[in-house]
Amino acid sequence: MDHVIKKILPQILVTHQKYFRSLGGCYYLSSKTVLSNMALLLKSGDKEDCIPENNDPFRLLLDSNLIHKKSITKCHSLTLHNGSILPNMEHFSKNKSHYEEFIEWIDKPDFDIKSEKFKTLISGMLENLHLISGEHLVNIINRLCLNGEKTKQVECLVTKLDQKCCENSRKWDKSIYIAAAWSFFQLKSYSAFNLQKKMVMDLAGVVKQMSSQELIMYLVILKQFRRFPRKINKADIEIRLNEVLDNVSIEDLGLACLAFFECNEAVQNTELVGRLVERLLIDANSTDEKTVGSMLKLFRRSSTDSGNFAKQVLDIQPRLCDLVHRWNPKVLIQLIAVGSNILFFHHATIERVARKILTCLNEARLKDLERLAMAIAISCHQSPSVSYAIIANRYLEQLLRIALNPDFVEIAKNFSDQSSYNSTKRELLLVNCSLNIEMPGYDGPRLCTNDAQTFEKLYRKPIPSVEKGNNFTNHEAFLLLLLDTVRKILGEKNSASLVYLQPHFVTPDIVFKMDGHDEKNTVMSYANCKVQRFALIGGSRNMYSRFSDHPMGPLSMKIRQIETMGYRVIVIPWFEFLKRSKSDRLALISHRIRLKINDRKI
């Protein structure tokens, strides 16, 4: 059968144009490019009725003597669903009369699904399902998809069909198996079927043998279960998708990306992510919004490790900046958030997104506005188009009263406990503590002491210490190096230490005090000046925008609040400190301390 030449309808050309040639107004396709489960197969008899695999089929088609006319039959029907191809298989079943009568009736223009005749036909079908072939079972489901109307008898028939397909599935090859599961998937008015679940598990081991269309169907069906079962090797799916990517339309790639995202999975293969990004950048102007949004969601989820991500992700915002006007707020929020986990923001794109959302506020969801405000705040982009309170370093008291209202806090706690989404508690703690510093006159609701202490424990990590071991994170090791350098500069009489200055600060800072400094004397000393308190902040990698020295919003907020508390703040960025020798590090910090003592800006 693999050698048979198949003849297909001209409208299918839009999916695989490069595989087609036209001969006398008809289109032919080599058997190698057709899904094996498609019933475009034309009956072949003996071997002489077939085209040898090692010959060019398009050249051989010119010689009609090589093909028996009876071995090629026109396919008159092909069902298309979401850009994917489903077979409409017309083989004869053992129960010829019931099947043919059912199909003939349901295809009538004046067909009435509630008629007595149709009820009788369904009863006959239910009694003889064991005699119907797998191809005909698929065809019956496809007809029900096209009709779409739901009755109790149809629901009963569908349930029986699902049961029968599960029983027969062990006899099917993967192509018919996937086609049957896909047909059930098209019955949107029904819940997930047992056959779909069974297919996902049974075919988990043959993902690498799937064609491009079979793989997309498999992923779309898998998506509705919201997770990848343990039996599925996600790496195999990524490898196969990478292999067939060039043969998949941008819309189908969007479906695949959405399947990963909604199953809460990231793509670990950075080569695959890079190639997906490149396809989106090429086709973004010609595809639909849903596809763009689906792909951006996956890119954001797959780019969380600042040391291991597809470098093409950095091109998304600059390259798509000019297309902002074409998309709705949902897509635009994904666009500005795509690089947030690796701290990459393109300020021109953020500004255009802000302007566009201002023109369609009635379409924006509350969480879209929240994400936009967060992106602007984290990136420290001073938007001339949007005046957000968070950027102006002011808080809207009305929103604060709502956020800290006891009833709202209780709702937030319940939501966080049920969804394991603890960042809500962190934000409540941040707002509550910030009020003490930035709005001392606020007299509205506050977090109760018990909640504030509980939330603090969720995020408070132990202060790193050399005595406690050497298993440190990069930031902890950086802080310990800074602390050691500061102690060498100040001497034994001055005790510098790591301290959490506020409950909502997620990292400690180096704190020390000095009794003054004689500007004429080059040596730091305890003179007759009043006590000065210093806070040295170690600016780690995640406090700066990627590939720049631009501080992120949380660092700017921390500096502002510590200064309000009465400290003189010194910031030592990681990229200035770590690249220096030990002696240069001493000189750098000593110079910064002297500048702060004399009230000079760094």
C-alpha positions as CSV (number, residue, x, y, z in Angstrom):
1,M,0.0,0.0,0.0
2,D,3.0,2.3,0.6
3,H,3.7,2.3,-3.1
4,V,0.2,3.4,-4.2
5,I,-0.1,6.8,-5.8
6,K,-2.9,8.8,-4.2
7,K,-5.1,11.4,-5.9
8,I,-6.4,14.3,-3.7
9,L,-8.6,17.3,-3.9
10,P,-7.1,20.6,-5.1
11,Q,-8.1,22.5,-1.9
12,I,-5.7,20.5,0.1
13,L,-2.8,22.3,-1.7
14,V,-2.8,25.1,0.9
15,T,-1.4,22.7,3.6
16,H,1.4,21.0,1.7
17,Q,2.0,22.9,-1.5
18,K,5.6,21.8,-2.0
19,Y,4.6,18.2,-2.3
20,F,2.2,18.6,-5.2
21,R,2.4,18.6,-9.0
22,S,-0.3,19.3,-11.5
23,L,-1.0,17.0,-14.4
24,G,-3.9,17.7,-16.7
25,G,-5.8,19.7,-14.1
26,C,-5.5,17.0,-11.5
27,Y,-3.2,16.9,-8.5
28,Y,-1.1,13.9,-7.3
29,L,0.8,13.3,-4.2
30,S,3.5,10.8,-3.5
31,S,2.6,8.1,-0.9
32,K,5.5,9.2,1.3
33,T,3.8,12.6,2.0
34,V,0.4,11.2,3.0
35,L,-0.7,10.1,6.4
36,S,-1.0,6.3,6.3
37,N,-4.5,6.5,7.8
38,M,-6.0,8.7,5.1
39,A,-8.6,7.0,3.1
40,L,-7.4,8.6,-0.1
41,L,-5.9,5.2,-0.8
42,L,-6.8,3.8,-4.2
43,K,-7.3,0.1,-4.3
44,S,-4.4,-1.8,-5.7
45,G,-4.4,-5.3,-6.9
46,D,-1.2,-7.1,-7.8
47,K,2.2,-5.6,-7.7
48,E,2.0,-4.6,-11.3
49,D,-0.9,-2.3,-10.4
50,C,1.5,-0.2,-8.3
51,I,4.2,2.4,-9.0
52,P,7.6,1.1,-7.9
53,E,9.0,3.2,-5.0
54,N,12.3,3.9,-6.8
55,N,10.7,5.5,-9.8
56,D,9.5,9.1,-10.1
57,P,5.7,8.9,-9.8
58,F,5.1,12.2,-11.6
59,R,7.1,11.0,-14.6
60,L,5.5,7.6,-14.5
61,L,2.0,9.1,-14.4
62,L,2.6,10.4,-17.9
63,D,2.6,6.8,-19.1
64,S,-0.9,5.6,-18.5
65,N,0.1,2.1,-19.4
66,L,1.9,1.8,-16.1
67,I,-1.3,2.3,-14.0
68,H,-4.5,0.3,-14.2
69,K,-7.4,2.7,-14.3
70,K,-9.2,0.6,-11.8
71,S,-6.4,1.0,-9.3
72,I,-6.9,4.8,-9.0
73,T,-10.2,6.2,-7.7
74,K,-11.1,9.8,-7.0
75,C,-11.7,10.8,-3.4
76,H,-14.8,12.8,-3.2
77,S,-14.7,13.8,0.5
78,L,-12.2,14.9,3.0
79,T,-12.9,16.4,6.4
80,L,-10.8,19.3,7.6
81,H,-10.7,20.2,11.3
82,N,-8.6,23.0,12.6
83,G,-6.2,22.7,9.7
84,S,-5.7,19.0,10.3
85,I,-6.7,16.3,7.9
86,L,-9.1,13.6,8.9
87,P,-10.0,10.6,6.7
88,N,-13.4,9.9,5.4
89,M,-13.0,6.2,4.9
90,E,-15.4,4.4,2.6
91,H,-14.8,0.7,3.0
92,F,-17.5,-1.9,3.1
93,S,-18.3,-3.2,6.6
94,K,-19.8,-6.5,7.5
95,N,-23.0,-4.8,8.6
96,K,-23.5,-3.1,5.2
97,S,-27.2,-2.3,5.5
98,H,-27.3,-0.6,8.9
99,Y,-24.2,1.5,8.2
100,E,-25.1,2.6,4.7
101,E,-28.6,3.4,5.6
102,F,-27.4,5.5,8.6
103,I,-24.9,7.4,6.5
104,E,-27.4,8.0,3.7
105,W,-30.0,9.3,6.2
106,I,-27.7,11.6,8.1
107,D,-26.3,13.1,4.9
108,K,-29.8,14.2,3.7
109,P,-30.2,18.0,3.5
110,D,-33.5,17.8,5.4
111,F,-32.2,15.4,8.0
112,D,-33.9,15.7,11.4
113,I,-32.0,14.2,14.3
114,K,-35.2,14.1,16.4
115,S,-37.2,12.1,13.8
116,E,-38.5,8.6,14.6
117,K,-36.6,7.2,11.6
118,F,-33.3,8.4,12.9
119,K,-34.1,6.9,16.4
120,T,-34.8,3.6,14.7
121,L,-31.5,3.8,12.8
122,I,-29.6,4.5,16.0
123,S,-31.2,1.5,17.7
124,G,-30.1,-0.7,14.9
125,M,-26.6,0.7,15.0
126,L,-26.4,0.1,18.8
127,E,-27.4,-3.6,18.3
128,N,-24.8,-4.2,15.6
129,L,-21.8,-2.1,16.6
130,H,-19.7,-5.3,17.0
131,L,-20.0,-5.9,13.2
132,I,-18.8,-2.4,12.2
133,S,-15.2,-1.8,11.1
134,G,-12.9,0.7,12.7
135,E,-12.9,2.9,9.7
136,H,-16.7,3.0,9.7
137,L,-16.8,3.8,13.4
138,V,-14.6,6.8,12.7
139,N,-16.8,7.9,9.8
140,I,-19.9,7.7,12.0
141,I,-18.3,10.0,14.6
142,N,-17.3,12.4,11.9
143,R,-20.9,12.6,10.7
144,L,-22.1,13.3,14.3
145,C,-19.4,16.1,14.5
146,L,-20.8,17.8,11.4
147,N,-24.4,17.6,12.7
148,G,-23.5,18.9,16.2
149,E,-27.0,18.6,17.7
150,K,-27.2,16.6,20.9
151,T,-30.0,14.3,22.0
152,K,-30.2,11.5,24.6
153,Q,-30.1,8.8,21.9
154,V,-27.1,10.4,20.2
155,E,-25.4,10.7,23.5
156,C,-26.1,7.0,24.1
157,L,-24.7,6.1,20.7
158,V,-21.6,8.2,21.3
159,T,-21.0,6.4,24.6
160,K,-21.4,3.0,23.0
161,L,-19.1,4.1,20.1
162,D,-16.4,5.1,22.7
163,Q,-16.7,1.8,24.4
164,K,-16.5,-0.1,21.1
165,C,-13.5,1.9,19.9
166,C,-11.7,1.1,23.2
167,E,-12.3,-2.6,22.7
168,N,-11.1,-2.5,19.1
169,S,-8.2,-0.1,19.5
170,R,-5.7,-2.9,20.2
171,K,-6.2,-4.1,16.6
172,W,-5.7,-0.7,15.0
173,D,-2.5,0.9,13.7
174,K,-1.6,4.3,15.2
175,S,-3.1,6.2,12.3
176,I,-6.6,4.9,12.7
177,Y,-6.2,5.1,16.5
178,I,-5.3,8.8,16.4
179,A,-8.0,9.5,13.8
180,A,-10.7,7.9,16.0
181,A,-9.5,9.8,19.1
182,W,-9.4,13.1,17.1
183,S,-13.0,12.5,15.9
184,F,-14.2,12.1,19.5
185,F,-12.3,15.3,20.3
186,Q,-14.3,17.2,17.7
187,L,-17.5,16.4,19.7
188,K,-17.1,19.5,21.8
189,S,-20.4,19.2,23.5
190,Y,-19.3,16.0,25.3
191,S,-16.8,15.4,28.0
192,A,-13.4,13.7,27.5
193,F,-13.8,10.2,26.2
194,N,-12.1,7.0,27.4
195,L,-10.7,6.4,24.0
196,Q,-8.8,9.7,24.0
197,K,-7.2,8.9,27.4
198,K,-6.4,5.4,26.3
199,M,-4.8,6.6,23.0
200,V,-2.6,9.1,24.8
201,M,-1.2,6.4,27.1
202,D,-1.0,3.6,24.5
203,L,0.9,5.7,21.9
204,A,3.3,7.4,24.3
205,G,6.0,5.0,23.2
206,V,5.7,5.6,19.4
207,V,5.8,9.4,19.4
208,K,9.0,9.4,17.4
209,Q,7.2,7.4,14.6
210,M,4.3,9.9,14.3
211,S,3.9,12.1,11.2
212,S,3.7,15.9,11.7
213,Q,-0.1,15.9,11.6
214,E,-0.4,12.9,13.9
215,L,1.9,14.6,16.4
216,I,-0.2,17.8,16.4
217,M,-3.4,15.8,16.9
218,Y,-1.8,13.9,19.7
219,L,-0.7,17.1,21.5
220,V,-4.0,18.8,21.1
221,I,-5.8,15.8,22.6
222,L,-3.3,15.6,25.4
223,K,-3.9,19.3,26.2
224,Q,-7.4,18.7,27.5
225,F,-6.0,16.6,30.3
226,R,-3.9,19.5,31.6
227,R,-0.8,17.4,32.3
228,F,1.7,15.1,30.8
229,P,1.3,11.6,32.3
230,R,4.4,10.0,33.8
231,K,4.4,7.4,31.0
232,I,5.0,10.1,28.4
233,N,8.6,11.0,27.7
234,K,8.5,14.8,27.0
235,A,11.9,14.7,25.5
236,D,10.7,12.4,22.8
237,I,7.9,14.8,21.9
238,E,10.4,17.7,21.7
239,I,12.8,15.7,19.5
240,R,10.0,14.7,17.1
241,L,8.5,18.2,17.0
242,N,12.0,19.6,16.2
243,E,12.4,17.0,13.4
244,V,9.0,17.8,11.7
245,L,8.9,21.5,12.4
246,D,9.5,22.6,8.8
247,N,6.4,20.6,7.7
248,V,4.0,22.1,10.2
249,S,2.0,25.3,9.6
250,I,2.5,28.2,12.0
251,E,-1.1,27.7,13.2
252,D,-0.5,24.0,14.1
253,L,2.7,25.1,15.9
254,G,0.6,27.4,17.9
255,L,-1.6,24.4,18.9
256,A,1.5,22.5,20.0
257,C,2.8,25.4,22.0
258,L,-0.5,25.8,23.8
259,A,-0.5,22.1,24.6
260,F,2.8,22.4,26.4
261,F,1.7,25.6,28.2
262,E,-1.7,24.4,29.4
263,C,-0.1,21.1,30.6
264,N,2.2,23.4,32.7
265,E,5.3,22.2,30.8
266,A,8.3,24.1,29.5
267,V,10.3,23.1,26.5
268,Q,13.8,22.1,27.7
269,N,15.3,21.8,24.2
270,T,16.7,25.3,23.6
271,E,17.3,24.5,19.9
272,L,13.5,23.8,19.5
273,V,12.6,27.0,21.3
274,G,14.9,29.0,19.1
275,R,13.5,27.5,15.9
276,L,9.9,28.1,17.1
277,V,10.8,31.7,17.8
278,E,12.3,32.1,14.3
279,R,9.1,30.7,12.7
280,L,7.0,33.2,14.7
281,L,9.1,36.1,13.8
282,I,8.8,35.2,10.1
283,D,5.0,34.5,10.1
284,A,3.7,36.8,12.9
285,N,2.4,39.3,10.4
286,S,0.3,36.8,8.5
287,T,-1.1,34.5,11.3
288,D,-3.9,35.0,13.8
289,E,-3.7,36.5,17.3
290,K,-4.4,33.3,19.1
291,T,-1.4,31.6,17.5
292,V,0.9,34.5,18.4
293,G,-0.4,34.5,22.0
294,S,0.0,30.7,22.4
295,M,3.6,30.7,21.2
296,L,4.5,33.7,23.4
297,K,3.1,32.0,26.5
298,L,5.4,29.0,25.9
299,F,8.4,31.1,25.2
300,R,7.9,32.9,28.5
301,R,7.5,29.6,30.4
302,S,10.6,28.1,28.6
303,S,12.9,31.0,29.4
304,T,13.2,31.0,33.1
305,D,16.8,30.1,33.5
306,S,19.0,33.2,32.9
307,G,21.9,30.9,32.2
308,N,20.2,28.5,29.8
309,F,17.7,29.9,27.3
310,A,17.2,30.3,23.6
311,K,19.0,33.5,22.6
312,Q,16.4,34.1,19.8
313,V,13.9,35.0,22.7
314,L,15.8,38.3,23.0
315,D,14.8,39.2,19.4
316,I,11.0,38.9,20.0
317,Q,10.2,42.3,21.5
318,P,12.4,44.3,19.1
319,R,11.3,42.4,16.0
320,L,7.6,42.4,16.9
321,C,7.4,46.0,18.1
322,D,6.0,47.3,14.8
323,L,3.1,44.8,15.0
324,V,1.7,45.9,18.4
325,H,-1.1,47.8,16.8
326,R,-2.6,44.6,15.3
327,W,-3.1,42.6,18.5
328,N,-5.5,42.6,21.4
329,P,-4.5,43.2,25.1
330,K,-4.1,39.5,25.8
331,V,-1.4,39.0,23.2
332,L,0.3,42.3,24.0
333,I,0.7,41.4,27.7
334,Q,2.3,38.1,26.6
335,L,4.6,40.1,24.4
336,I,6.0,42.4,27.1
337,A,6.1,39.5,29.6
338,V,8.0,37.1,27.4
339,G,11.4,38.2,28.6
340,S,10.4,39.0,32.2
341,N,11.9,35.9,33.7
342,I,15.3,36.6,32.2
343,L,14.9,40.3,33.0
344,F,15.0,41.5,29.4
345,F,12.7,44.4,28.5
346,H,12.6,46.4,25.3
347,H,11.4,49.8,26.4
348,A,10.1,50.9,23.0
349,T,7.8,47.9,22.9
350,I,6.6,48.5,26.4
351,E,5.7,52.0,25.5
352,R,3.8,51.0,22.4
353,V,1.9,48.3,24.3
354,A,1.0,50.9,27.0
355,R,-0.4,53.3,24.3
356,K,-2.4,50.5,22.6
357,I,-4.0,49.3,25.8
358,L,-5.0,52.8,26.7
359,T,-7.1,52.9,23.5
360,C,-8.9,49.6,24.4
361,L,-9.2,49.6,28.1
362,N,-12.7,48.1,27.9
363,E,-11.2,45.0,26.3
364,A,-8.4,44.6,28.9
365,R,-8.9,42.2,31.8
366,L,-7.9,43.3,35.3
367,K,-4.9,40.9,35.3
368,D,-3.7,42.3,32.0
369,L,-3.5,45.8,33.5
370,E,-1.8,44.3,36.6
371,R,0.8,42.6,34.4
372,L,1.4,45.7,32.4
373,A,1.9,47.8,35.6
374,M,4.2,45.1,36.9
375,A,6.3,45.0,33.7
376,I,6.6,48.8,33.8
377,A,7.6,48.8,37.5
378,I,10.1,46.0,37.2
379,S,11.7,47.4,34.1
380,C,11.7,50.9,35.6
381,H,10.4,52.2,32.3
382,Q,9.2,55.8,32.7
383,S,6.2,55.7,30.4
384,P,5.1,59.2,29.1
385,S,1.8,57.6,28.1
386,V,0.8,55.9,31.4
387,S,0.9,57.5,34.8
388,Y,0.9,54.6,37.2
389,A,1.0,55.2,40.9
390,I,3.7,52.5,41.2
391,I,6.0,54.4,38.8
392,A,5.3,57.8,40.5
393,N,6.4,56.3,43.8
394,R,3.0,56.9,45.2
395,Y,0.2,54.5,46.2
396,L,-3.5,55.0,45.7
397,E,-4.9,54.9,49.2
398,Q,-8.3,53.6,47.9
399,L,-6.6,50.5,46.4
400,L,-4.5,50.0,49.6
401,R,-7.7,50.0,51.7
402,I,-9.2,47.3,49.5
403,A,-6.1,45.2,49.4
404,L,-5.6,45.2,53.2
405,N,-9.3,44.8,54.1
406,P,-9.6,41.8,56.4
407,D,-12.3,40.2,54.1
408,F,-10.1,40.6,51.0
409,V,-7.0,39.3,52.9
410,E,-9.0,36.2,53.9
411,I,-10.1,35.6,50.3
412,A,-6.5,36.0,49.1
413,K,-5.2,33.5,51.7
414,N,-7.8,30.9,50.7
415,F,-7.0,31.3,47.0
416,S,-3.3,31.1,47.8
417,D,-3.7,27.9,49.9
418,Q,-5.9,26.2,47.3
419,S,-3.7,27.1,44.3
420,S,-0.2,26.9,45.9
421,Y,0.3,30.5,44.6
422,N,2.0,32.1,47.5
423,S,3.1,35.3,45.8
424,T,-0.2,36.9,46.8
425,K,0.8,36.7,50.4
426,R,4.2,38.1,49.6
427,E,2.6,41.1,47.9
428,L,0.3,41.7,50.8
429,L,3.3,41.7,53.2
430,L,5.2,44.1,50.9
431,V,2.3,46.6,50.8
432,N,1.8,46.4,54.6
433,C,5.5,47.0,55.4
434,S,5.9,49.7,52.8
435,L,3.1,51.7,54.4
436,N,5.1,52.1,57.5
437,I,8.0,53.6,55.5
438,E,6.3,55.6,52.7
439,M,2.9,56.5,54.1
440,P,3.3,56.8,57.9
441,G,0.0,58.8,58.0
442,Y,-2.1,56.0,56.6
443,D,-4.9,55.1,59.0
444,G,-6.7,52.3,57.0
445,P,-6.8,48.5,57.4
446,R,-3.6,46.6,58.1
447,L,-2.4,43.0,58.2
448,C,-2.9,41.5,61.6
449,T,0.3,40.7,63.4
450,N,-0.2,36.9,63.1
451,D,-0.7,37.1,59.3
452,A,2.3,39.4,58.8
453,Q,4.6,37.0,60.8
454,T,3.3,34.0,58.9
455,F,3.8,35.6,55.5
456,E,7.3,36.7,56.5
457,K,8.3,33.1,57.4
458,L,7.3,31.9,53.9
459,Y,10.1,33.9,52.2
460,R,12.7,34.6,54.9
461,K,15.8,32.5,54.3
462,P,18.6,32.1,56.9
463,I,21.4,34.7,56.7
464,P,24.4,33.1,55.1
465,S,27.5,32.5,57.2
466,V,30.9,31.0,56.5
467,E,30.7,29.1,59.7
468,K,27.5,27.3,58.7
469,G,28.9,25.7,55.5
470,N,29.8,26.4,51.9
471,N,26.6,25.5,50.1
472,F,25.7,29.0,49.0
473,T,23.7,30.4,46.1
474,N,25.5,32.8,43.8
475,H,24.0,35.8,45.5
476,E,24.9,34.5,49.0
477,A,28.5,34.0,48.0
478,F,28.5,37.5,46.5
479,L,27.2,39.0,49.8
480,L,29.8,37.1,51.8
481,L,32.6,38.4,49.6
482,L,31.3,42.0,50.0
483,L,31.0,41.5,53.8
484,D,34.6,40.3,54.1
485,T,35.8,43.2,52.0
486,V,33.9,45.8,54.1
487,R,35.3,44.3,57.3
488,K,38.9,44.6,56.0
489,I,38.3,48.2,55.2
490,L,36.7,49.2,58.5
491,G,38.9,47.2,60.8
492,E,38.1,45.2,63.9
493,K,36.6,48.1,65.9
494,N,33.7,48.4,63.5
495,S,31.3,45.5,63.2
496,A,29.6,45.1,59.8
497,S,26.9,42.5,59.5
498,L,24.3,41.0,57.2
499,V,20.8,42.1,58.3
500,Y,17.2,41.9,57.0
501,L,16.3,45.6,57.4
502,Q,12.6,45.0,56.6
503,P,10.3,41.9,56.8
504,H,9.4,42.2,53.1
505,F,13.0,42.3,51.9
506,V,13.9,38.9,50.4
507,T,17.7,39.4,50.7
508,P,19.8,40.8,53.5
509,D,22.0,43.8,53.3
510,I,25.4,44.8,54.9
511,V,24.8,47.3,57.7
512,F,27.5,49.3,59.5
513,K,27.9,52.6,61.3
514,M,30.6,55.3,61.5
515,D,31.2,58.2,63.9
516,G,32.2,60.5,61.1
517,H,35.2,61.1,58.8
518,D,37.7,63.9,58.5
519,E,37.6,64.9,54.8
520,K,41.2,66.2,55.0
521,N,42.4,62.9,56.4
522,T,42.8,60.0,54.0
523,V,42.3,57.4,56.8
524,M,38.8,56.5,58.0
525,S,38.5,57.2,61.7
526,Y,36.1,57.7,64.6
527,A,36.1,61.5,65.0
528,N,33.7,64.0,66.5
529,C,30.9,63.7,63.9
530,K,27.5,62.3,64.7
531,V,26.8,58.6,64.0
532,Q,26.1,57.8,60.4
533,R,24.4,54.5,59.4
534,F,25.2,52.8,56.1
535,A,23.6,50.1,54.2
536,L,25.5,48.4,51.4
537,I,23.3,46.6,48.9
538,G,24.8,43.8,46.8
539,G,23.3,44.3,43.4
540,S,23.0,40.7,42.1
541,R,22.2,39.6,38.5
542,N,18.4,39.6,38.9
543,M,18.4,43.2,40.1
544,Y,19.5,44.5,36.7
545,S,18.1,44.3,33.2
546,R,19.8,41.8,31.1
547,F,22.8,43.0,29.0
548,S,22.7,46.5,30.7
549,D,23.4,48.2,34.0
550,H,19.8,49.5,34.3
551,P,18.4,48.7,37.8
552,M,15.1,46.8,38.0
553,G,12.1,48.2,39.9
554,P,12.6,46.1,43.1
555,L,16.1,47.4,43.5
556,S,15.0,51.0,43.0
557,M,12.2,50.5,45.6
558,K,14.6,49.0,48.1
559,I,17.1,51.9,47.8
560,R,14.3,54.4,48.2
561,Q,12.9,52.7,51.3
562,I,16.2,52.2,53.0
563,E,17.1,55.8,52.4
564,T,13.8,56.8,54.0
565,M,14.7,54.8,57.0
566,G,17.8,57.1,57.5
567,Y,20.5,55.0,56.0
568,R,23.2,56.1,53.5
569,V,22.8,53.6,50.8
570,I,25.8,52.2,48.8
571,V,25.0,49.9,45.9
572,I,27.8,47.6,44.6
573,P,26.7,45.9,41.3
574,W,27.9,42.4,40.7
575,F,29.4,43.3,37.3
576,E,31.6,46.0,38.9
577,F,32.8,43.9,41.8
578,L,33.4,40.4,40.6
579,K,35.5,41.3,37.7
580,R,38.1,43.0,39.9
581,S,41.1,41.7,41.8
582,K,41.0,41.6,45.6
583,S,43.0,44.8,45.9
584,D,40.8,46.6,43.4
585,R,37.7,45.4,45.3
586,L,39.0,47.1,48.4
587,A,39.7,50.3,46.5
588,L,36.2,50.3,44.9
589,I,34.3,49.9,48.2
590,S,36.6,52.2,50.1
591,H,36.0,54.9,47.5
592,R,32.2,54.4,47.5
593,I,32.1,54.7,51.3
594,R,34.1,58.0,51.3
595,L,31.8,59.4,48.7
596,K,28.8,58.6,50.8
597,I,30.3,60.0,54.0
598,N,30.8,63.3,52.2
599,D,27.2,63.2,50.8
600,R,28.3,62.9,47.2
601,K,26.3,60.9,44.7
602,I,27.9,57.8,43.4
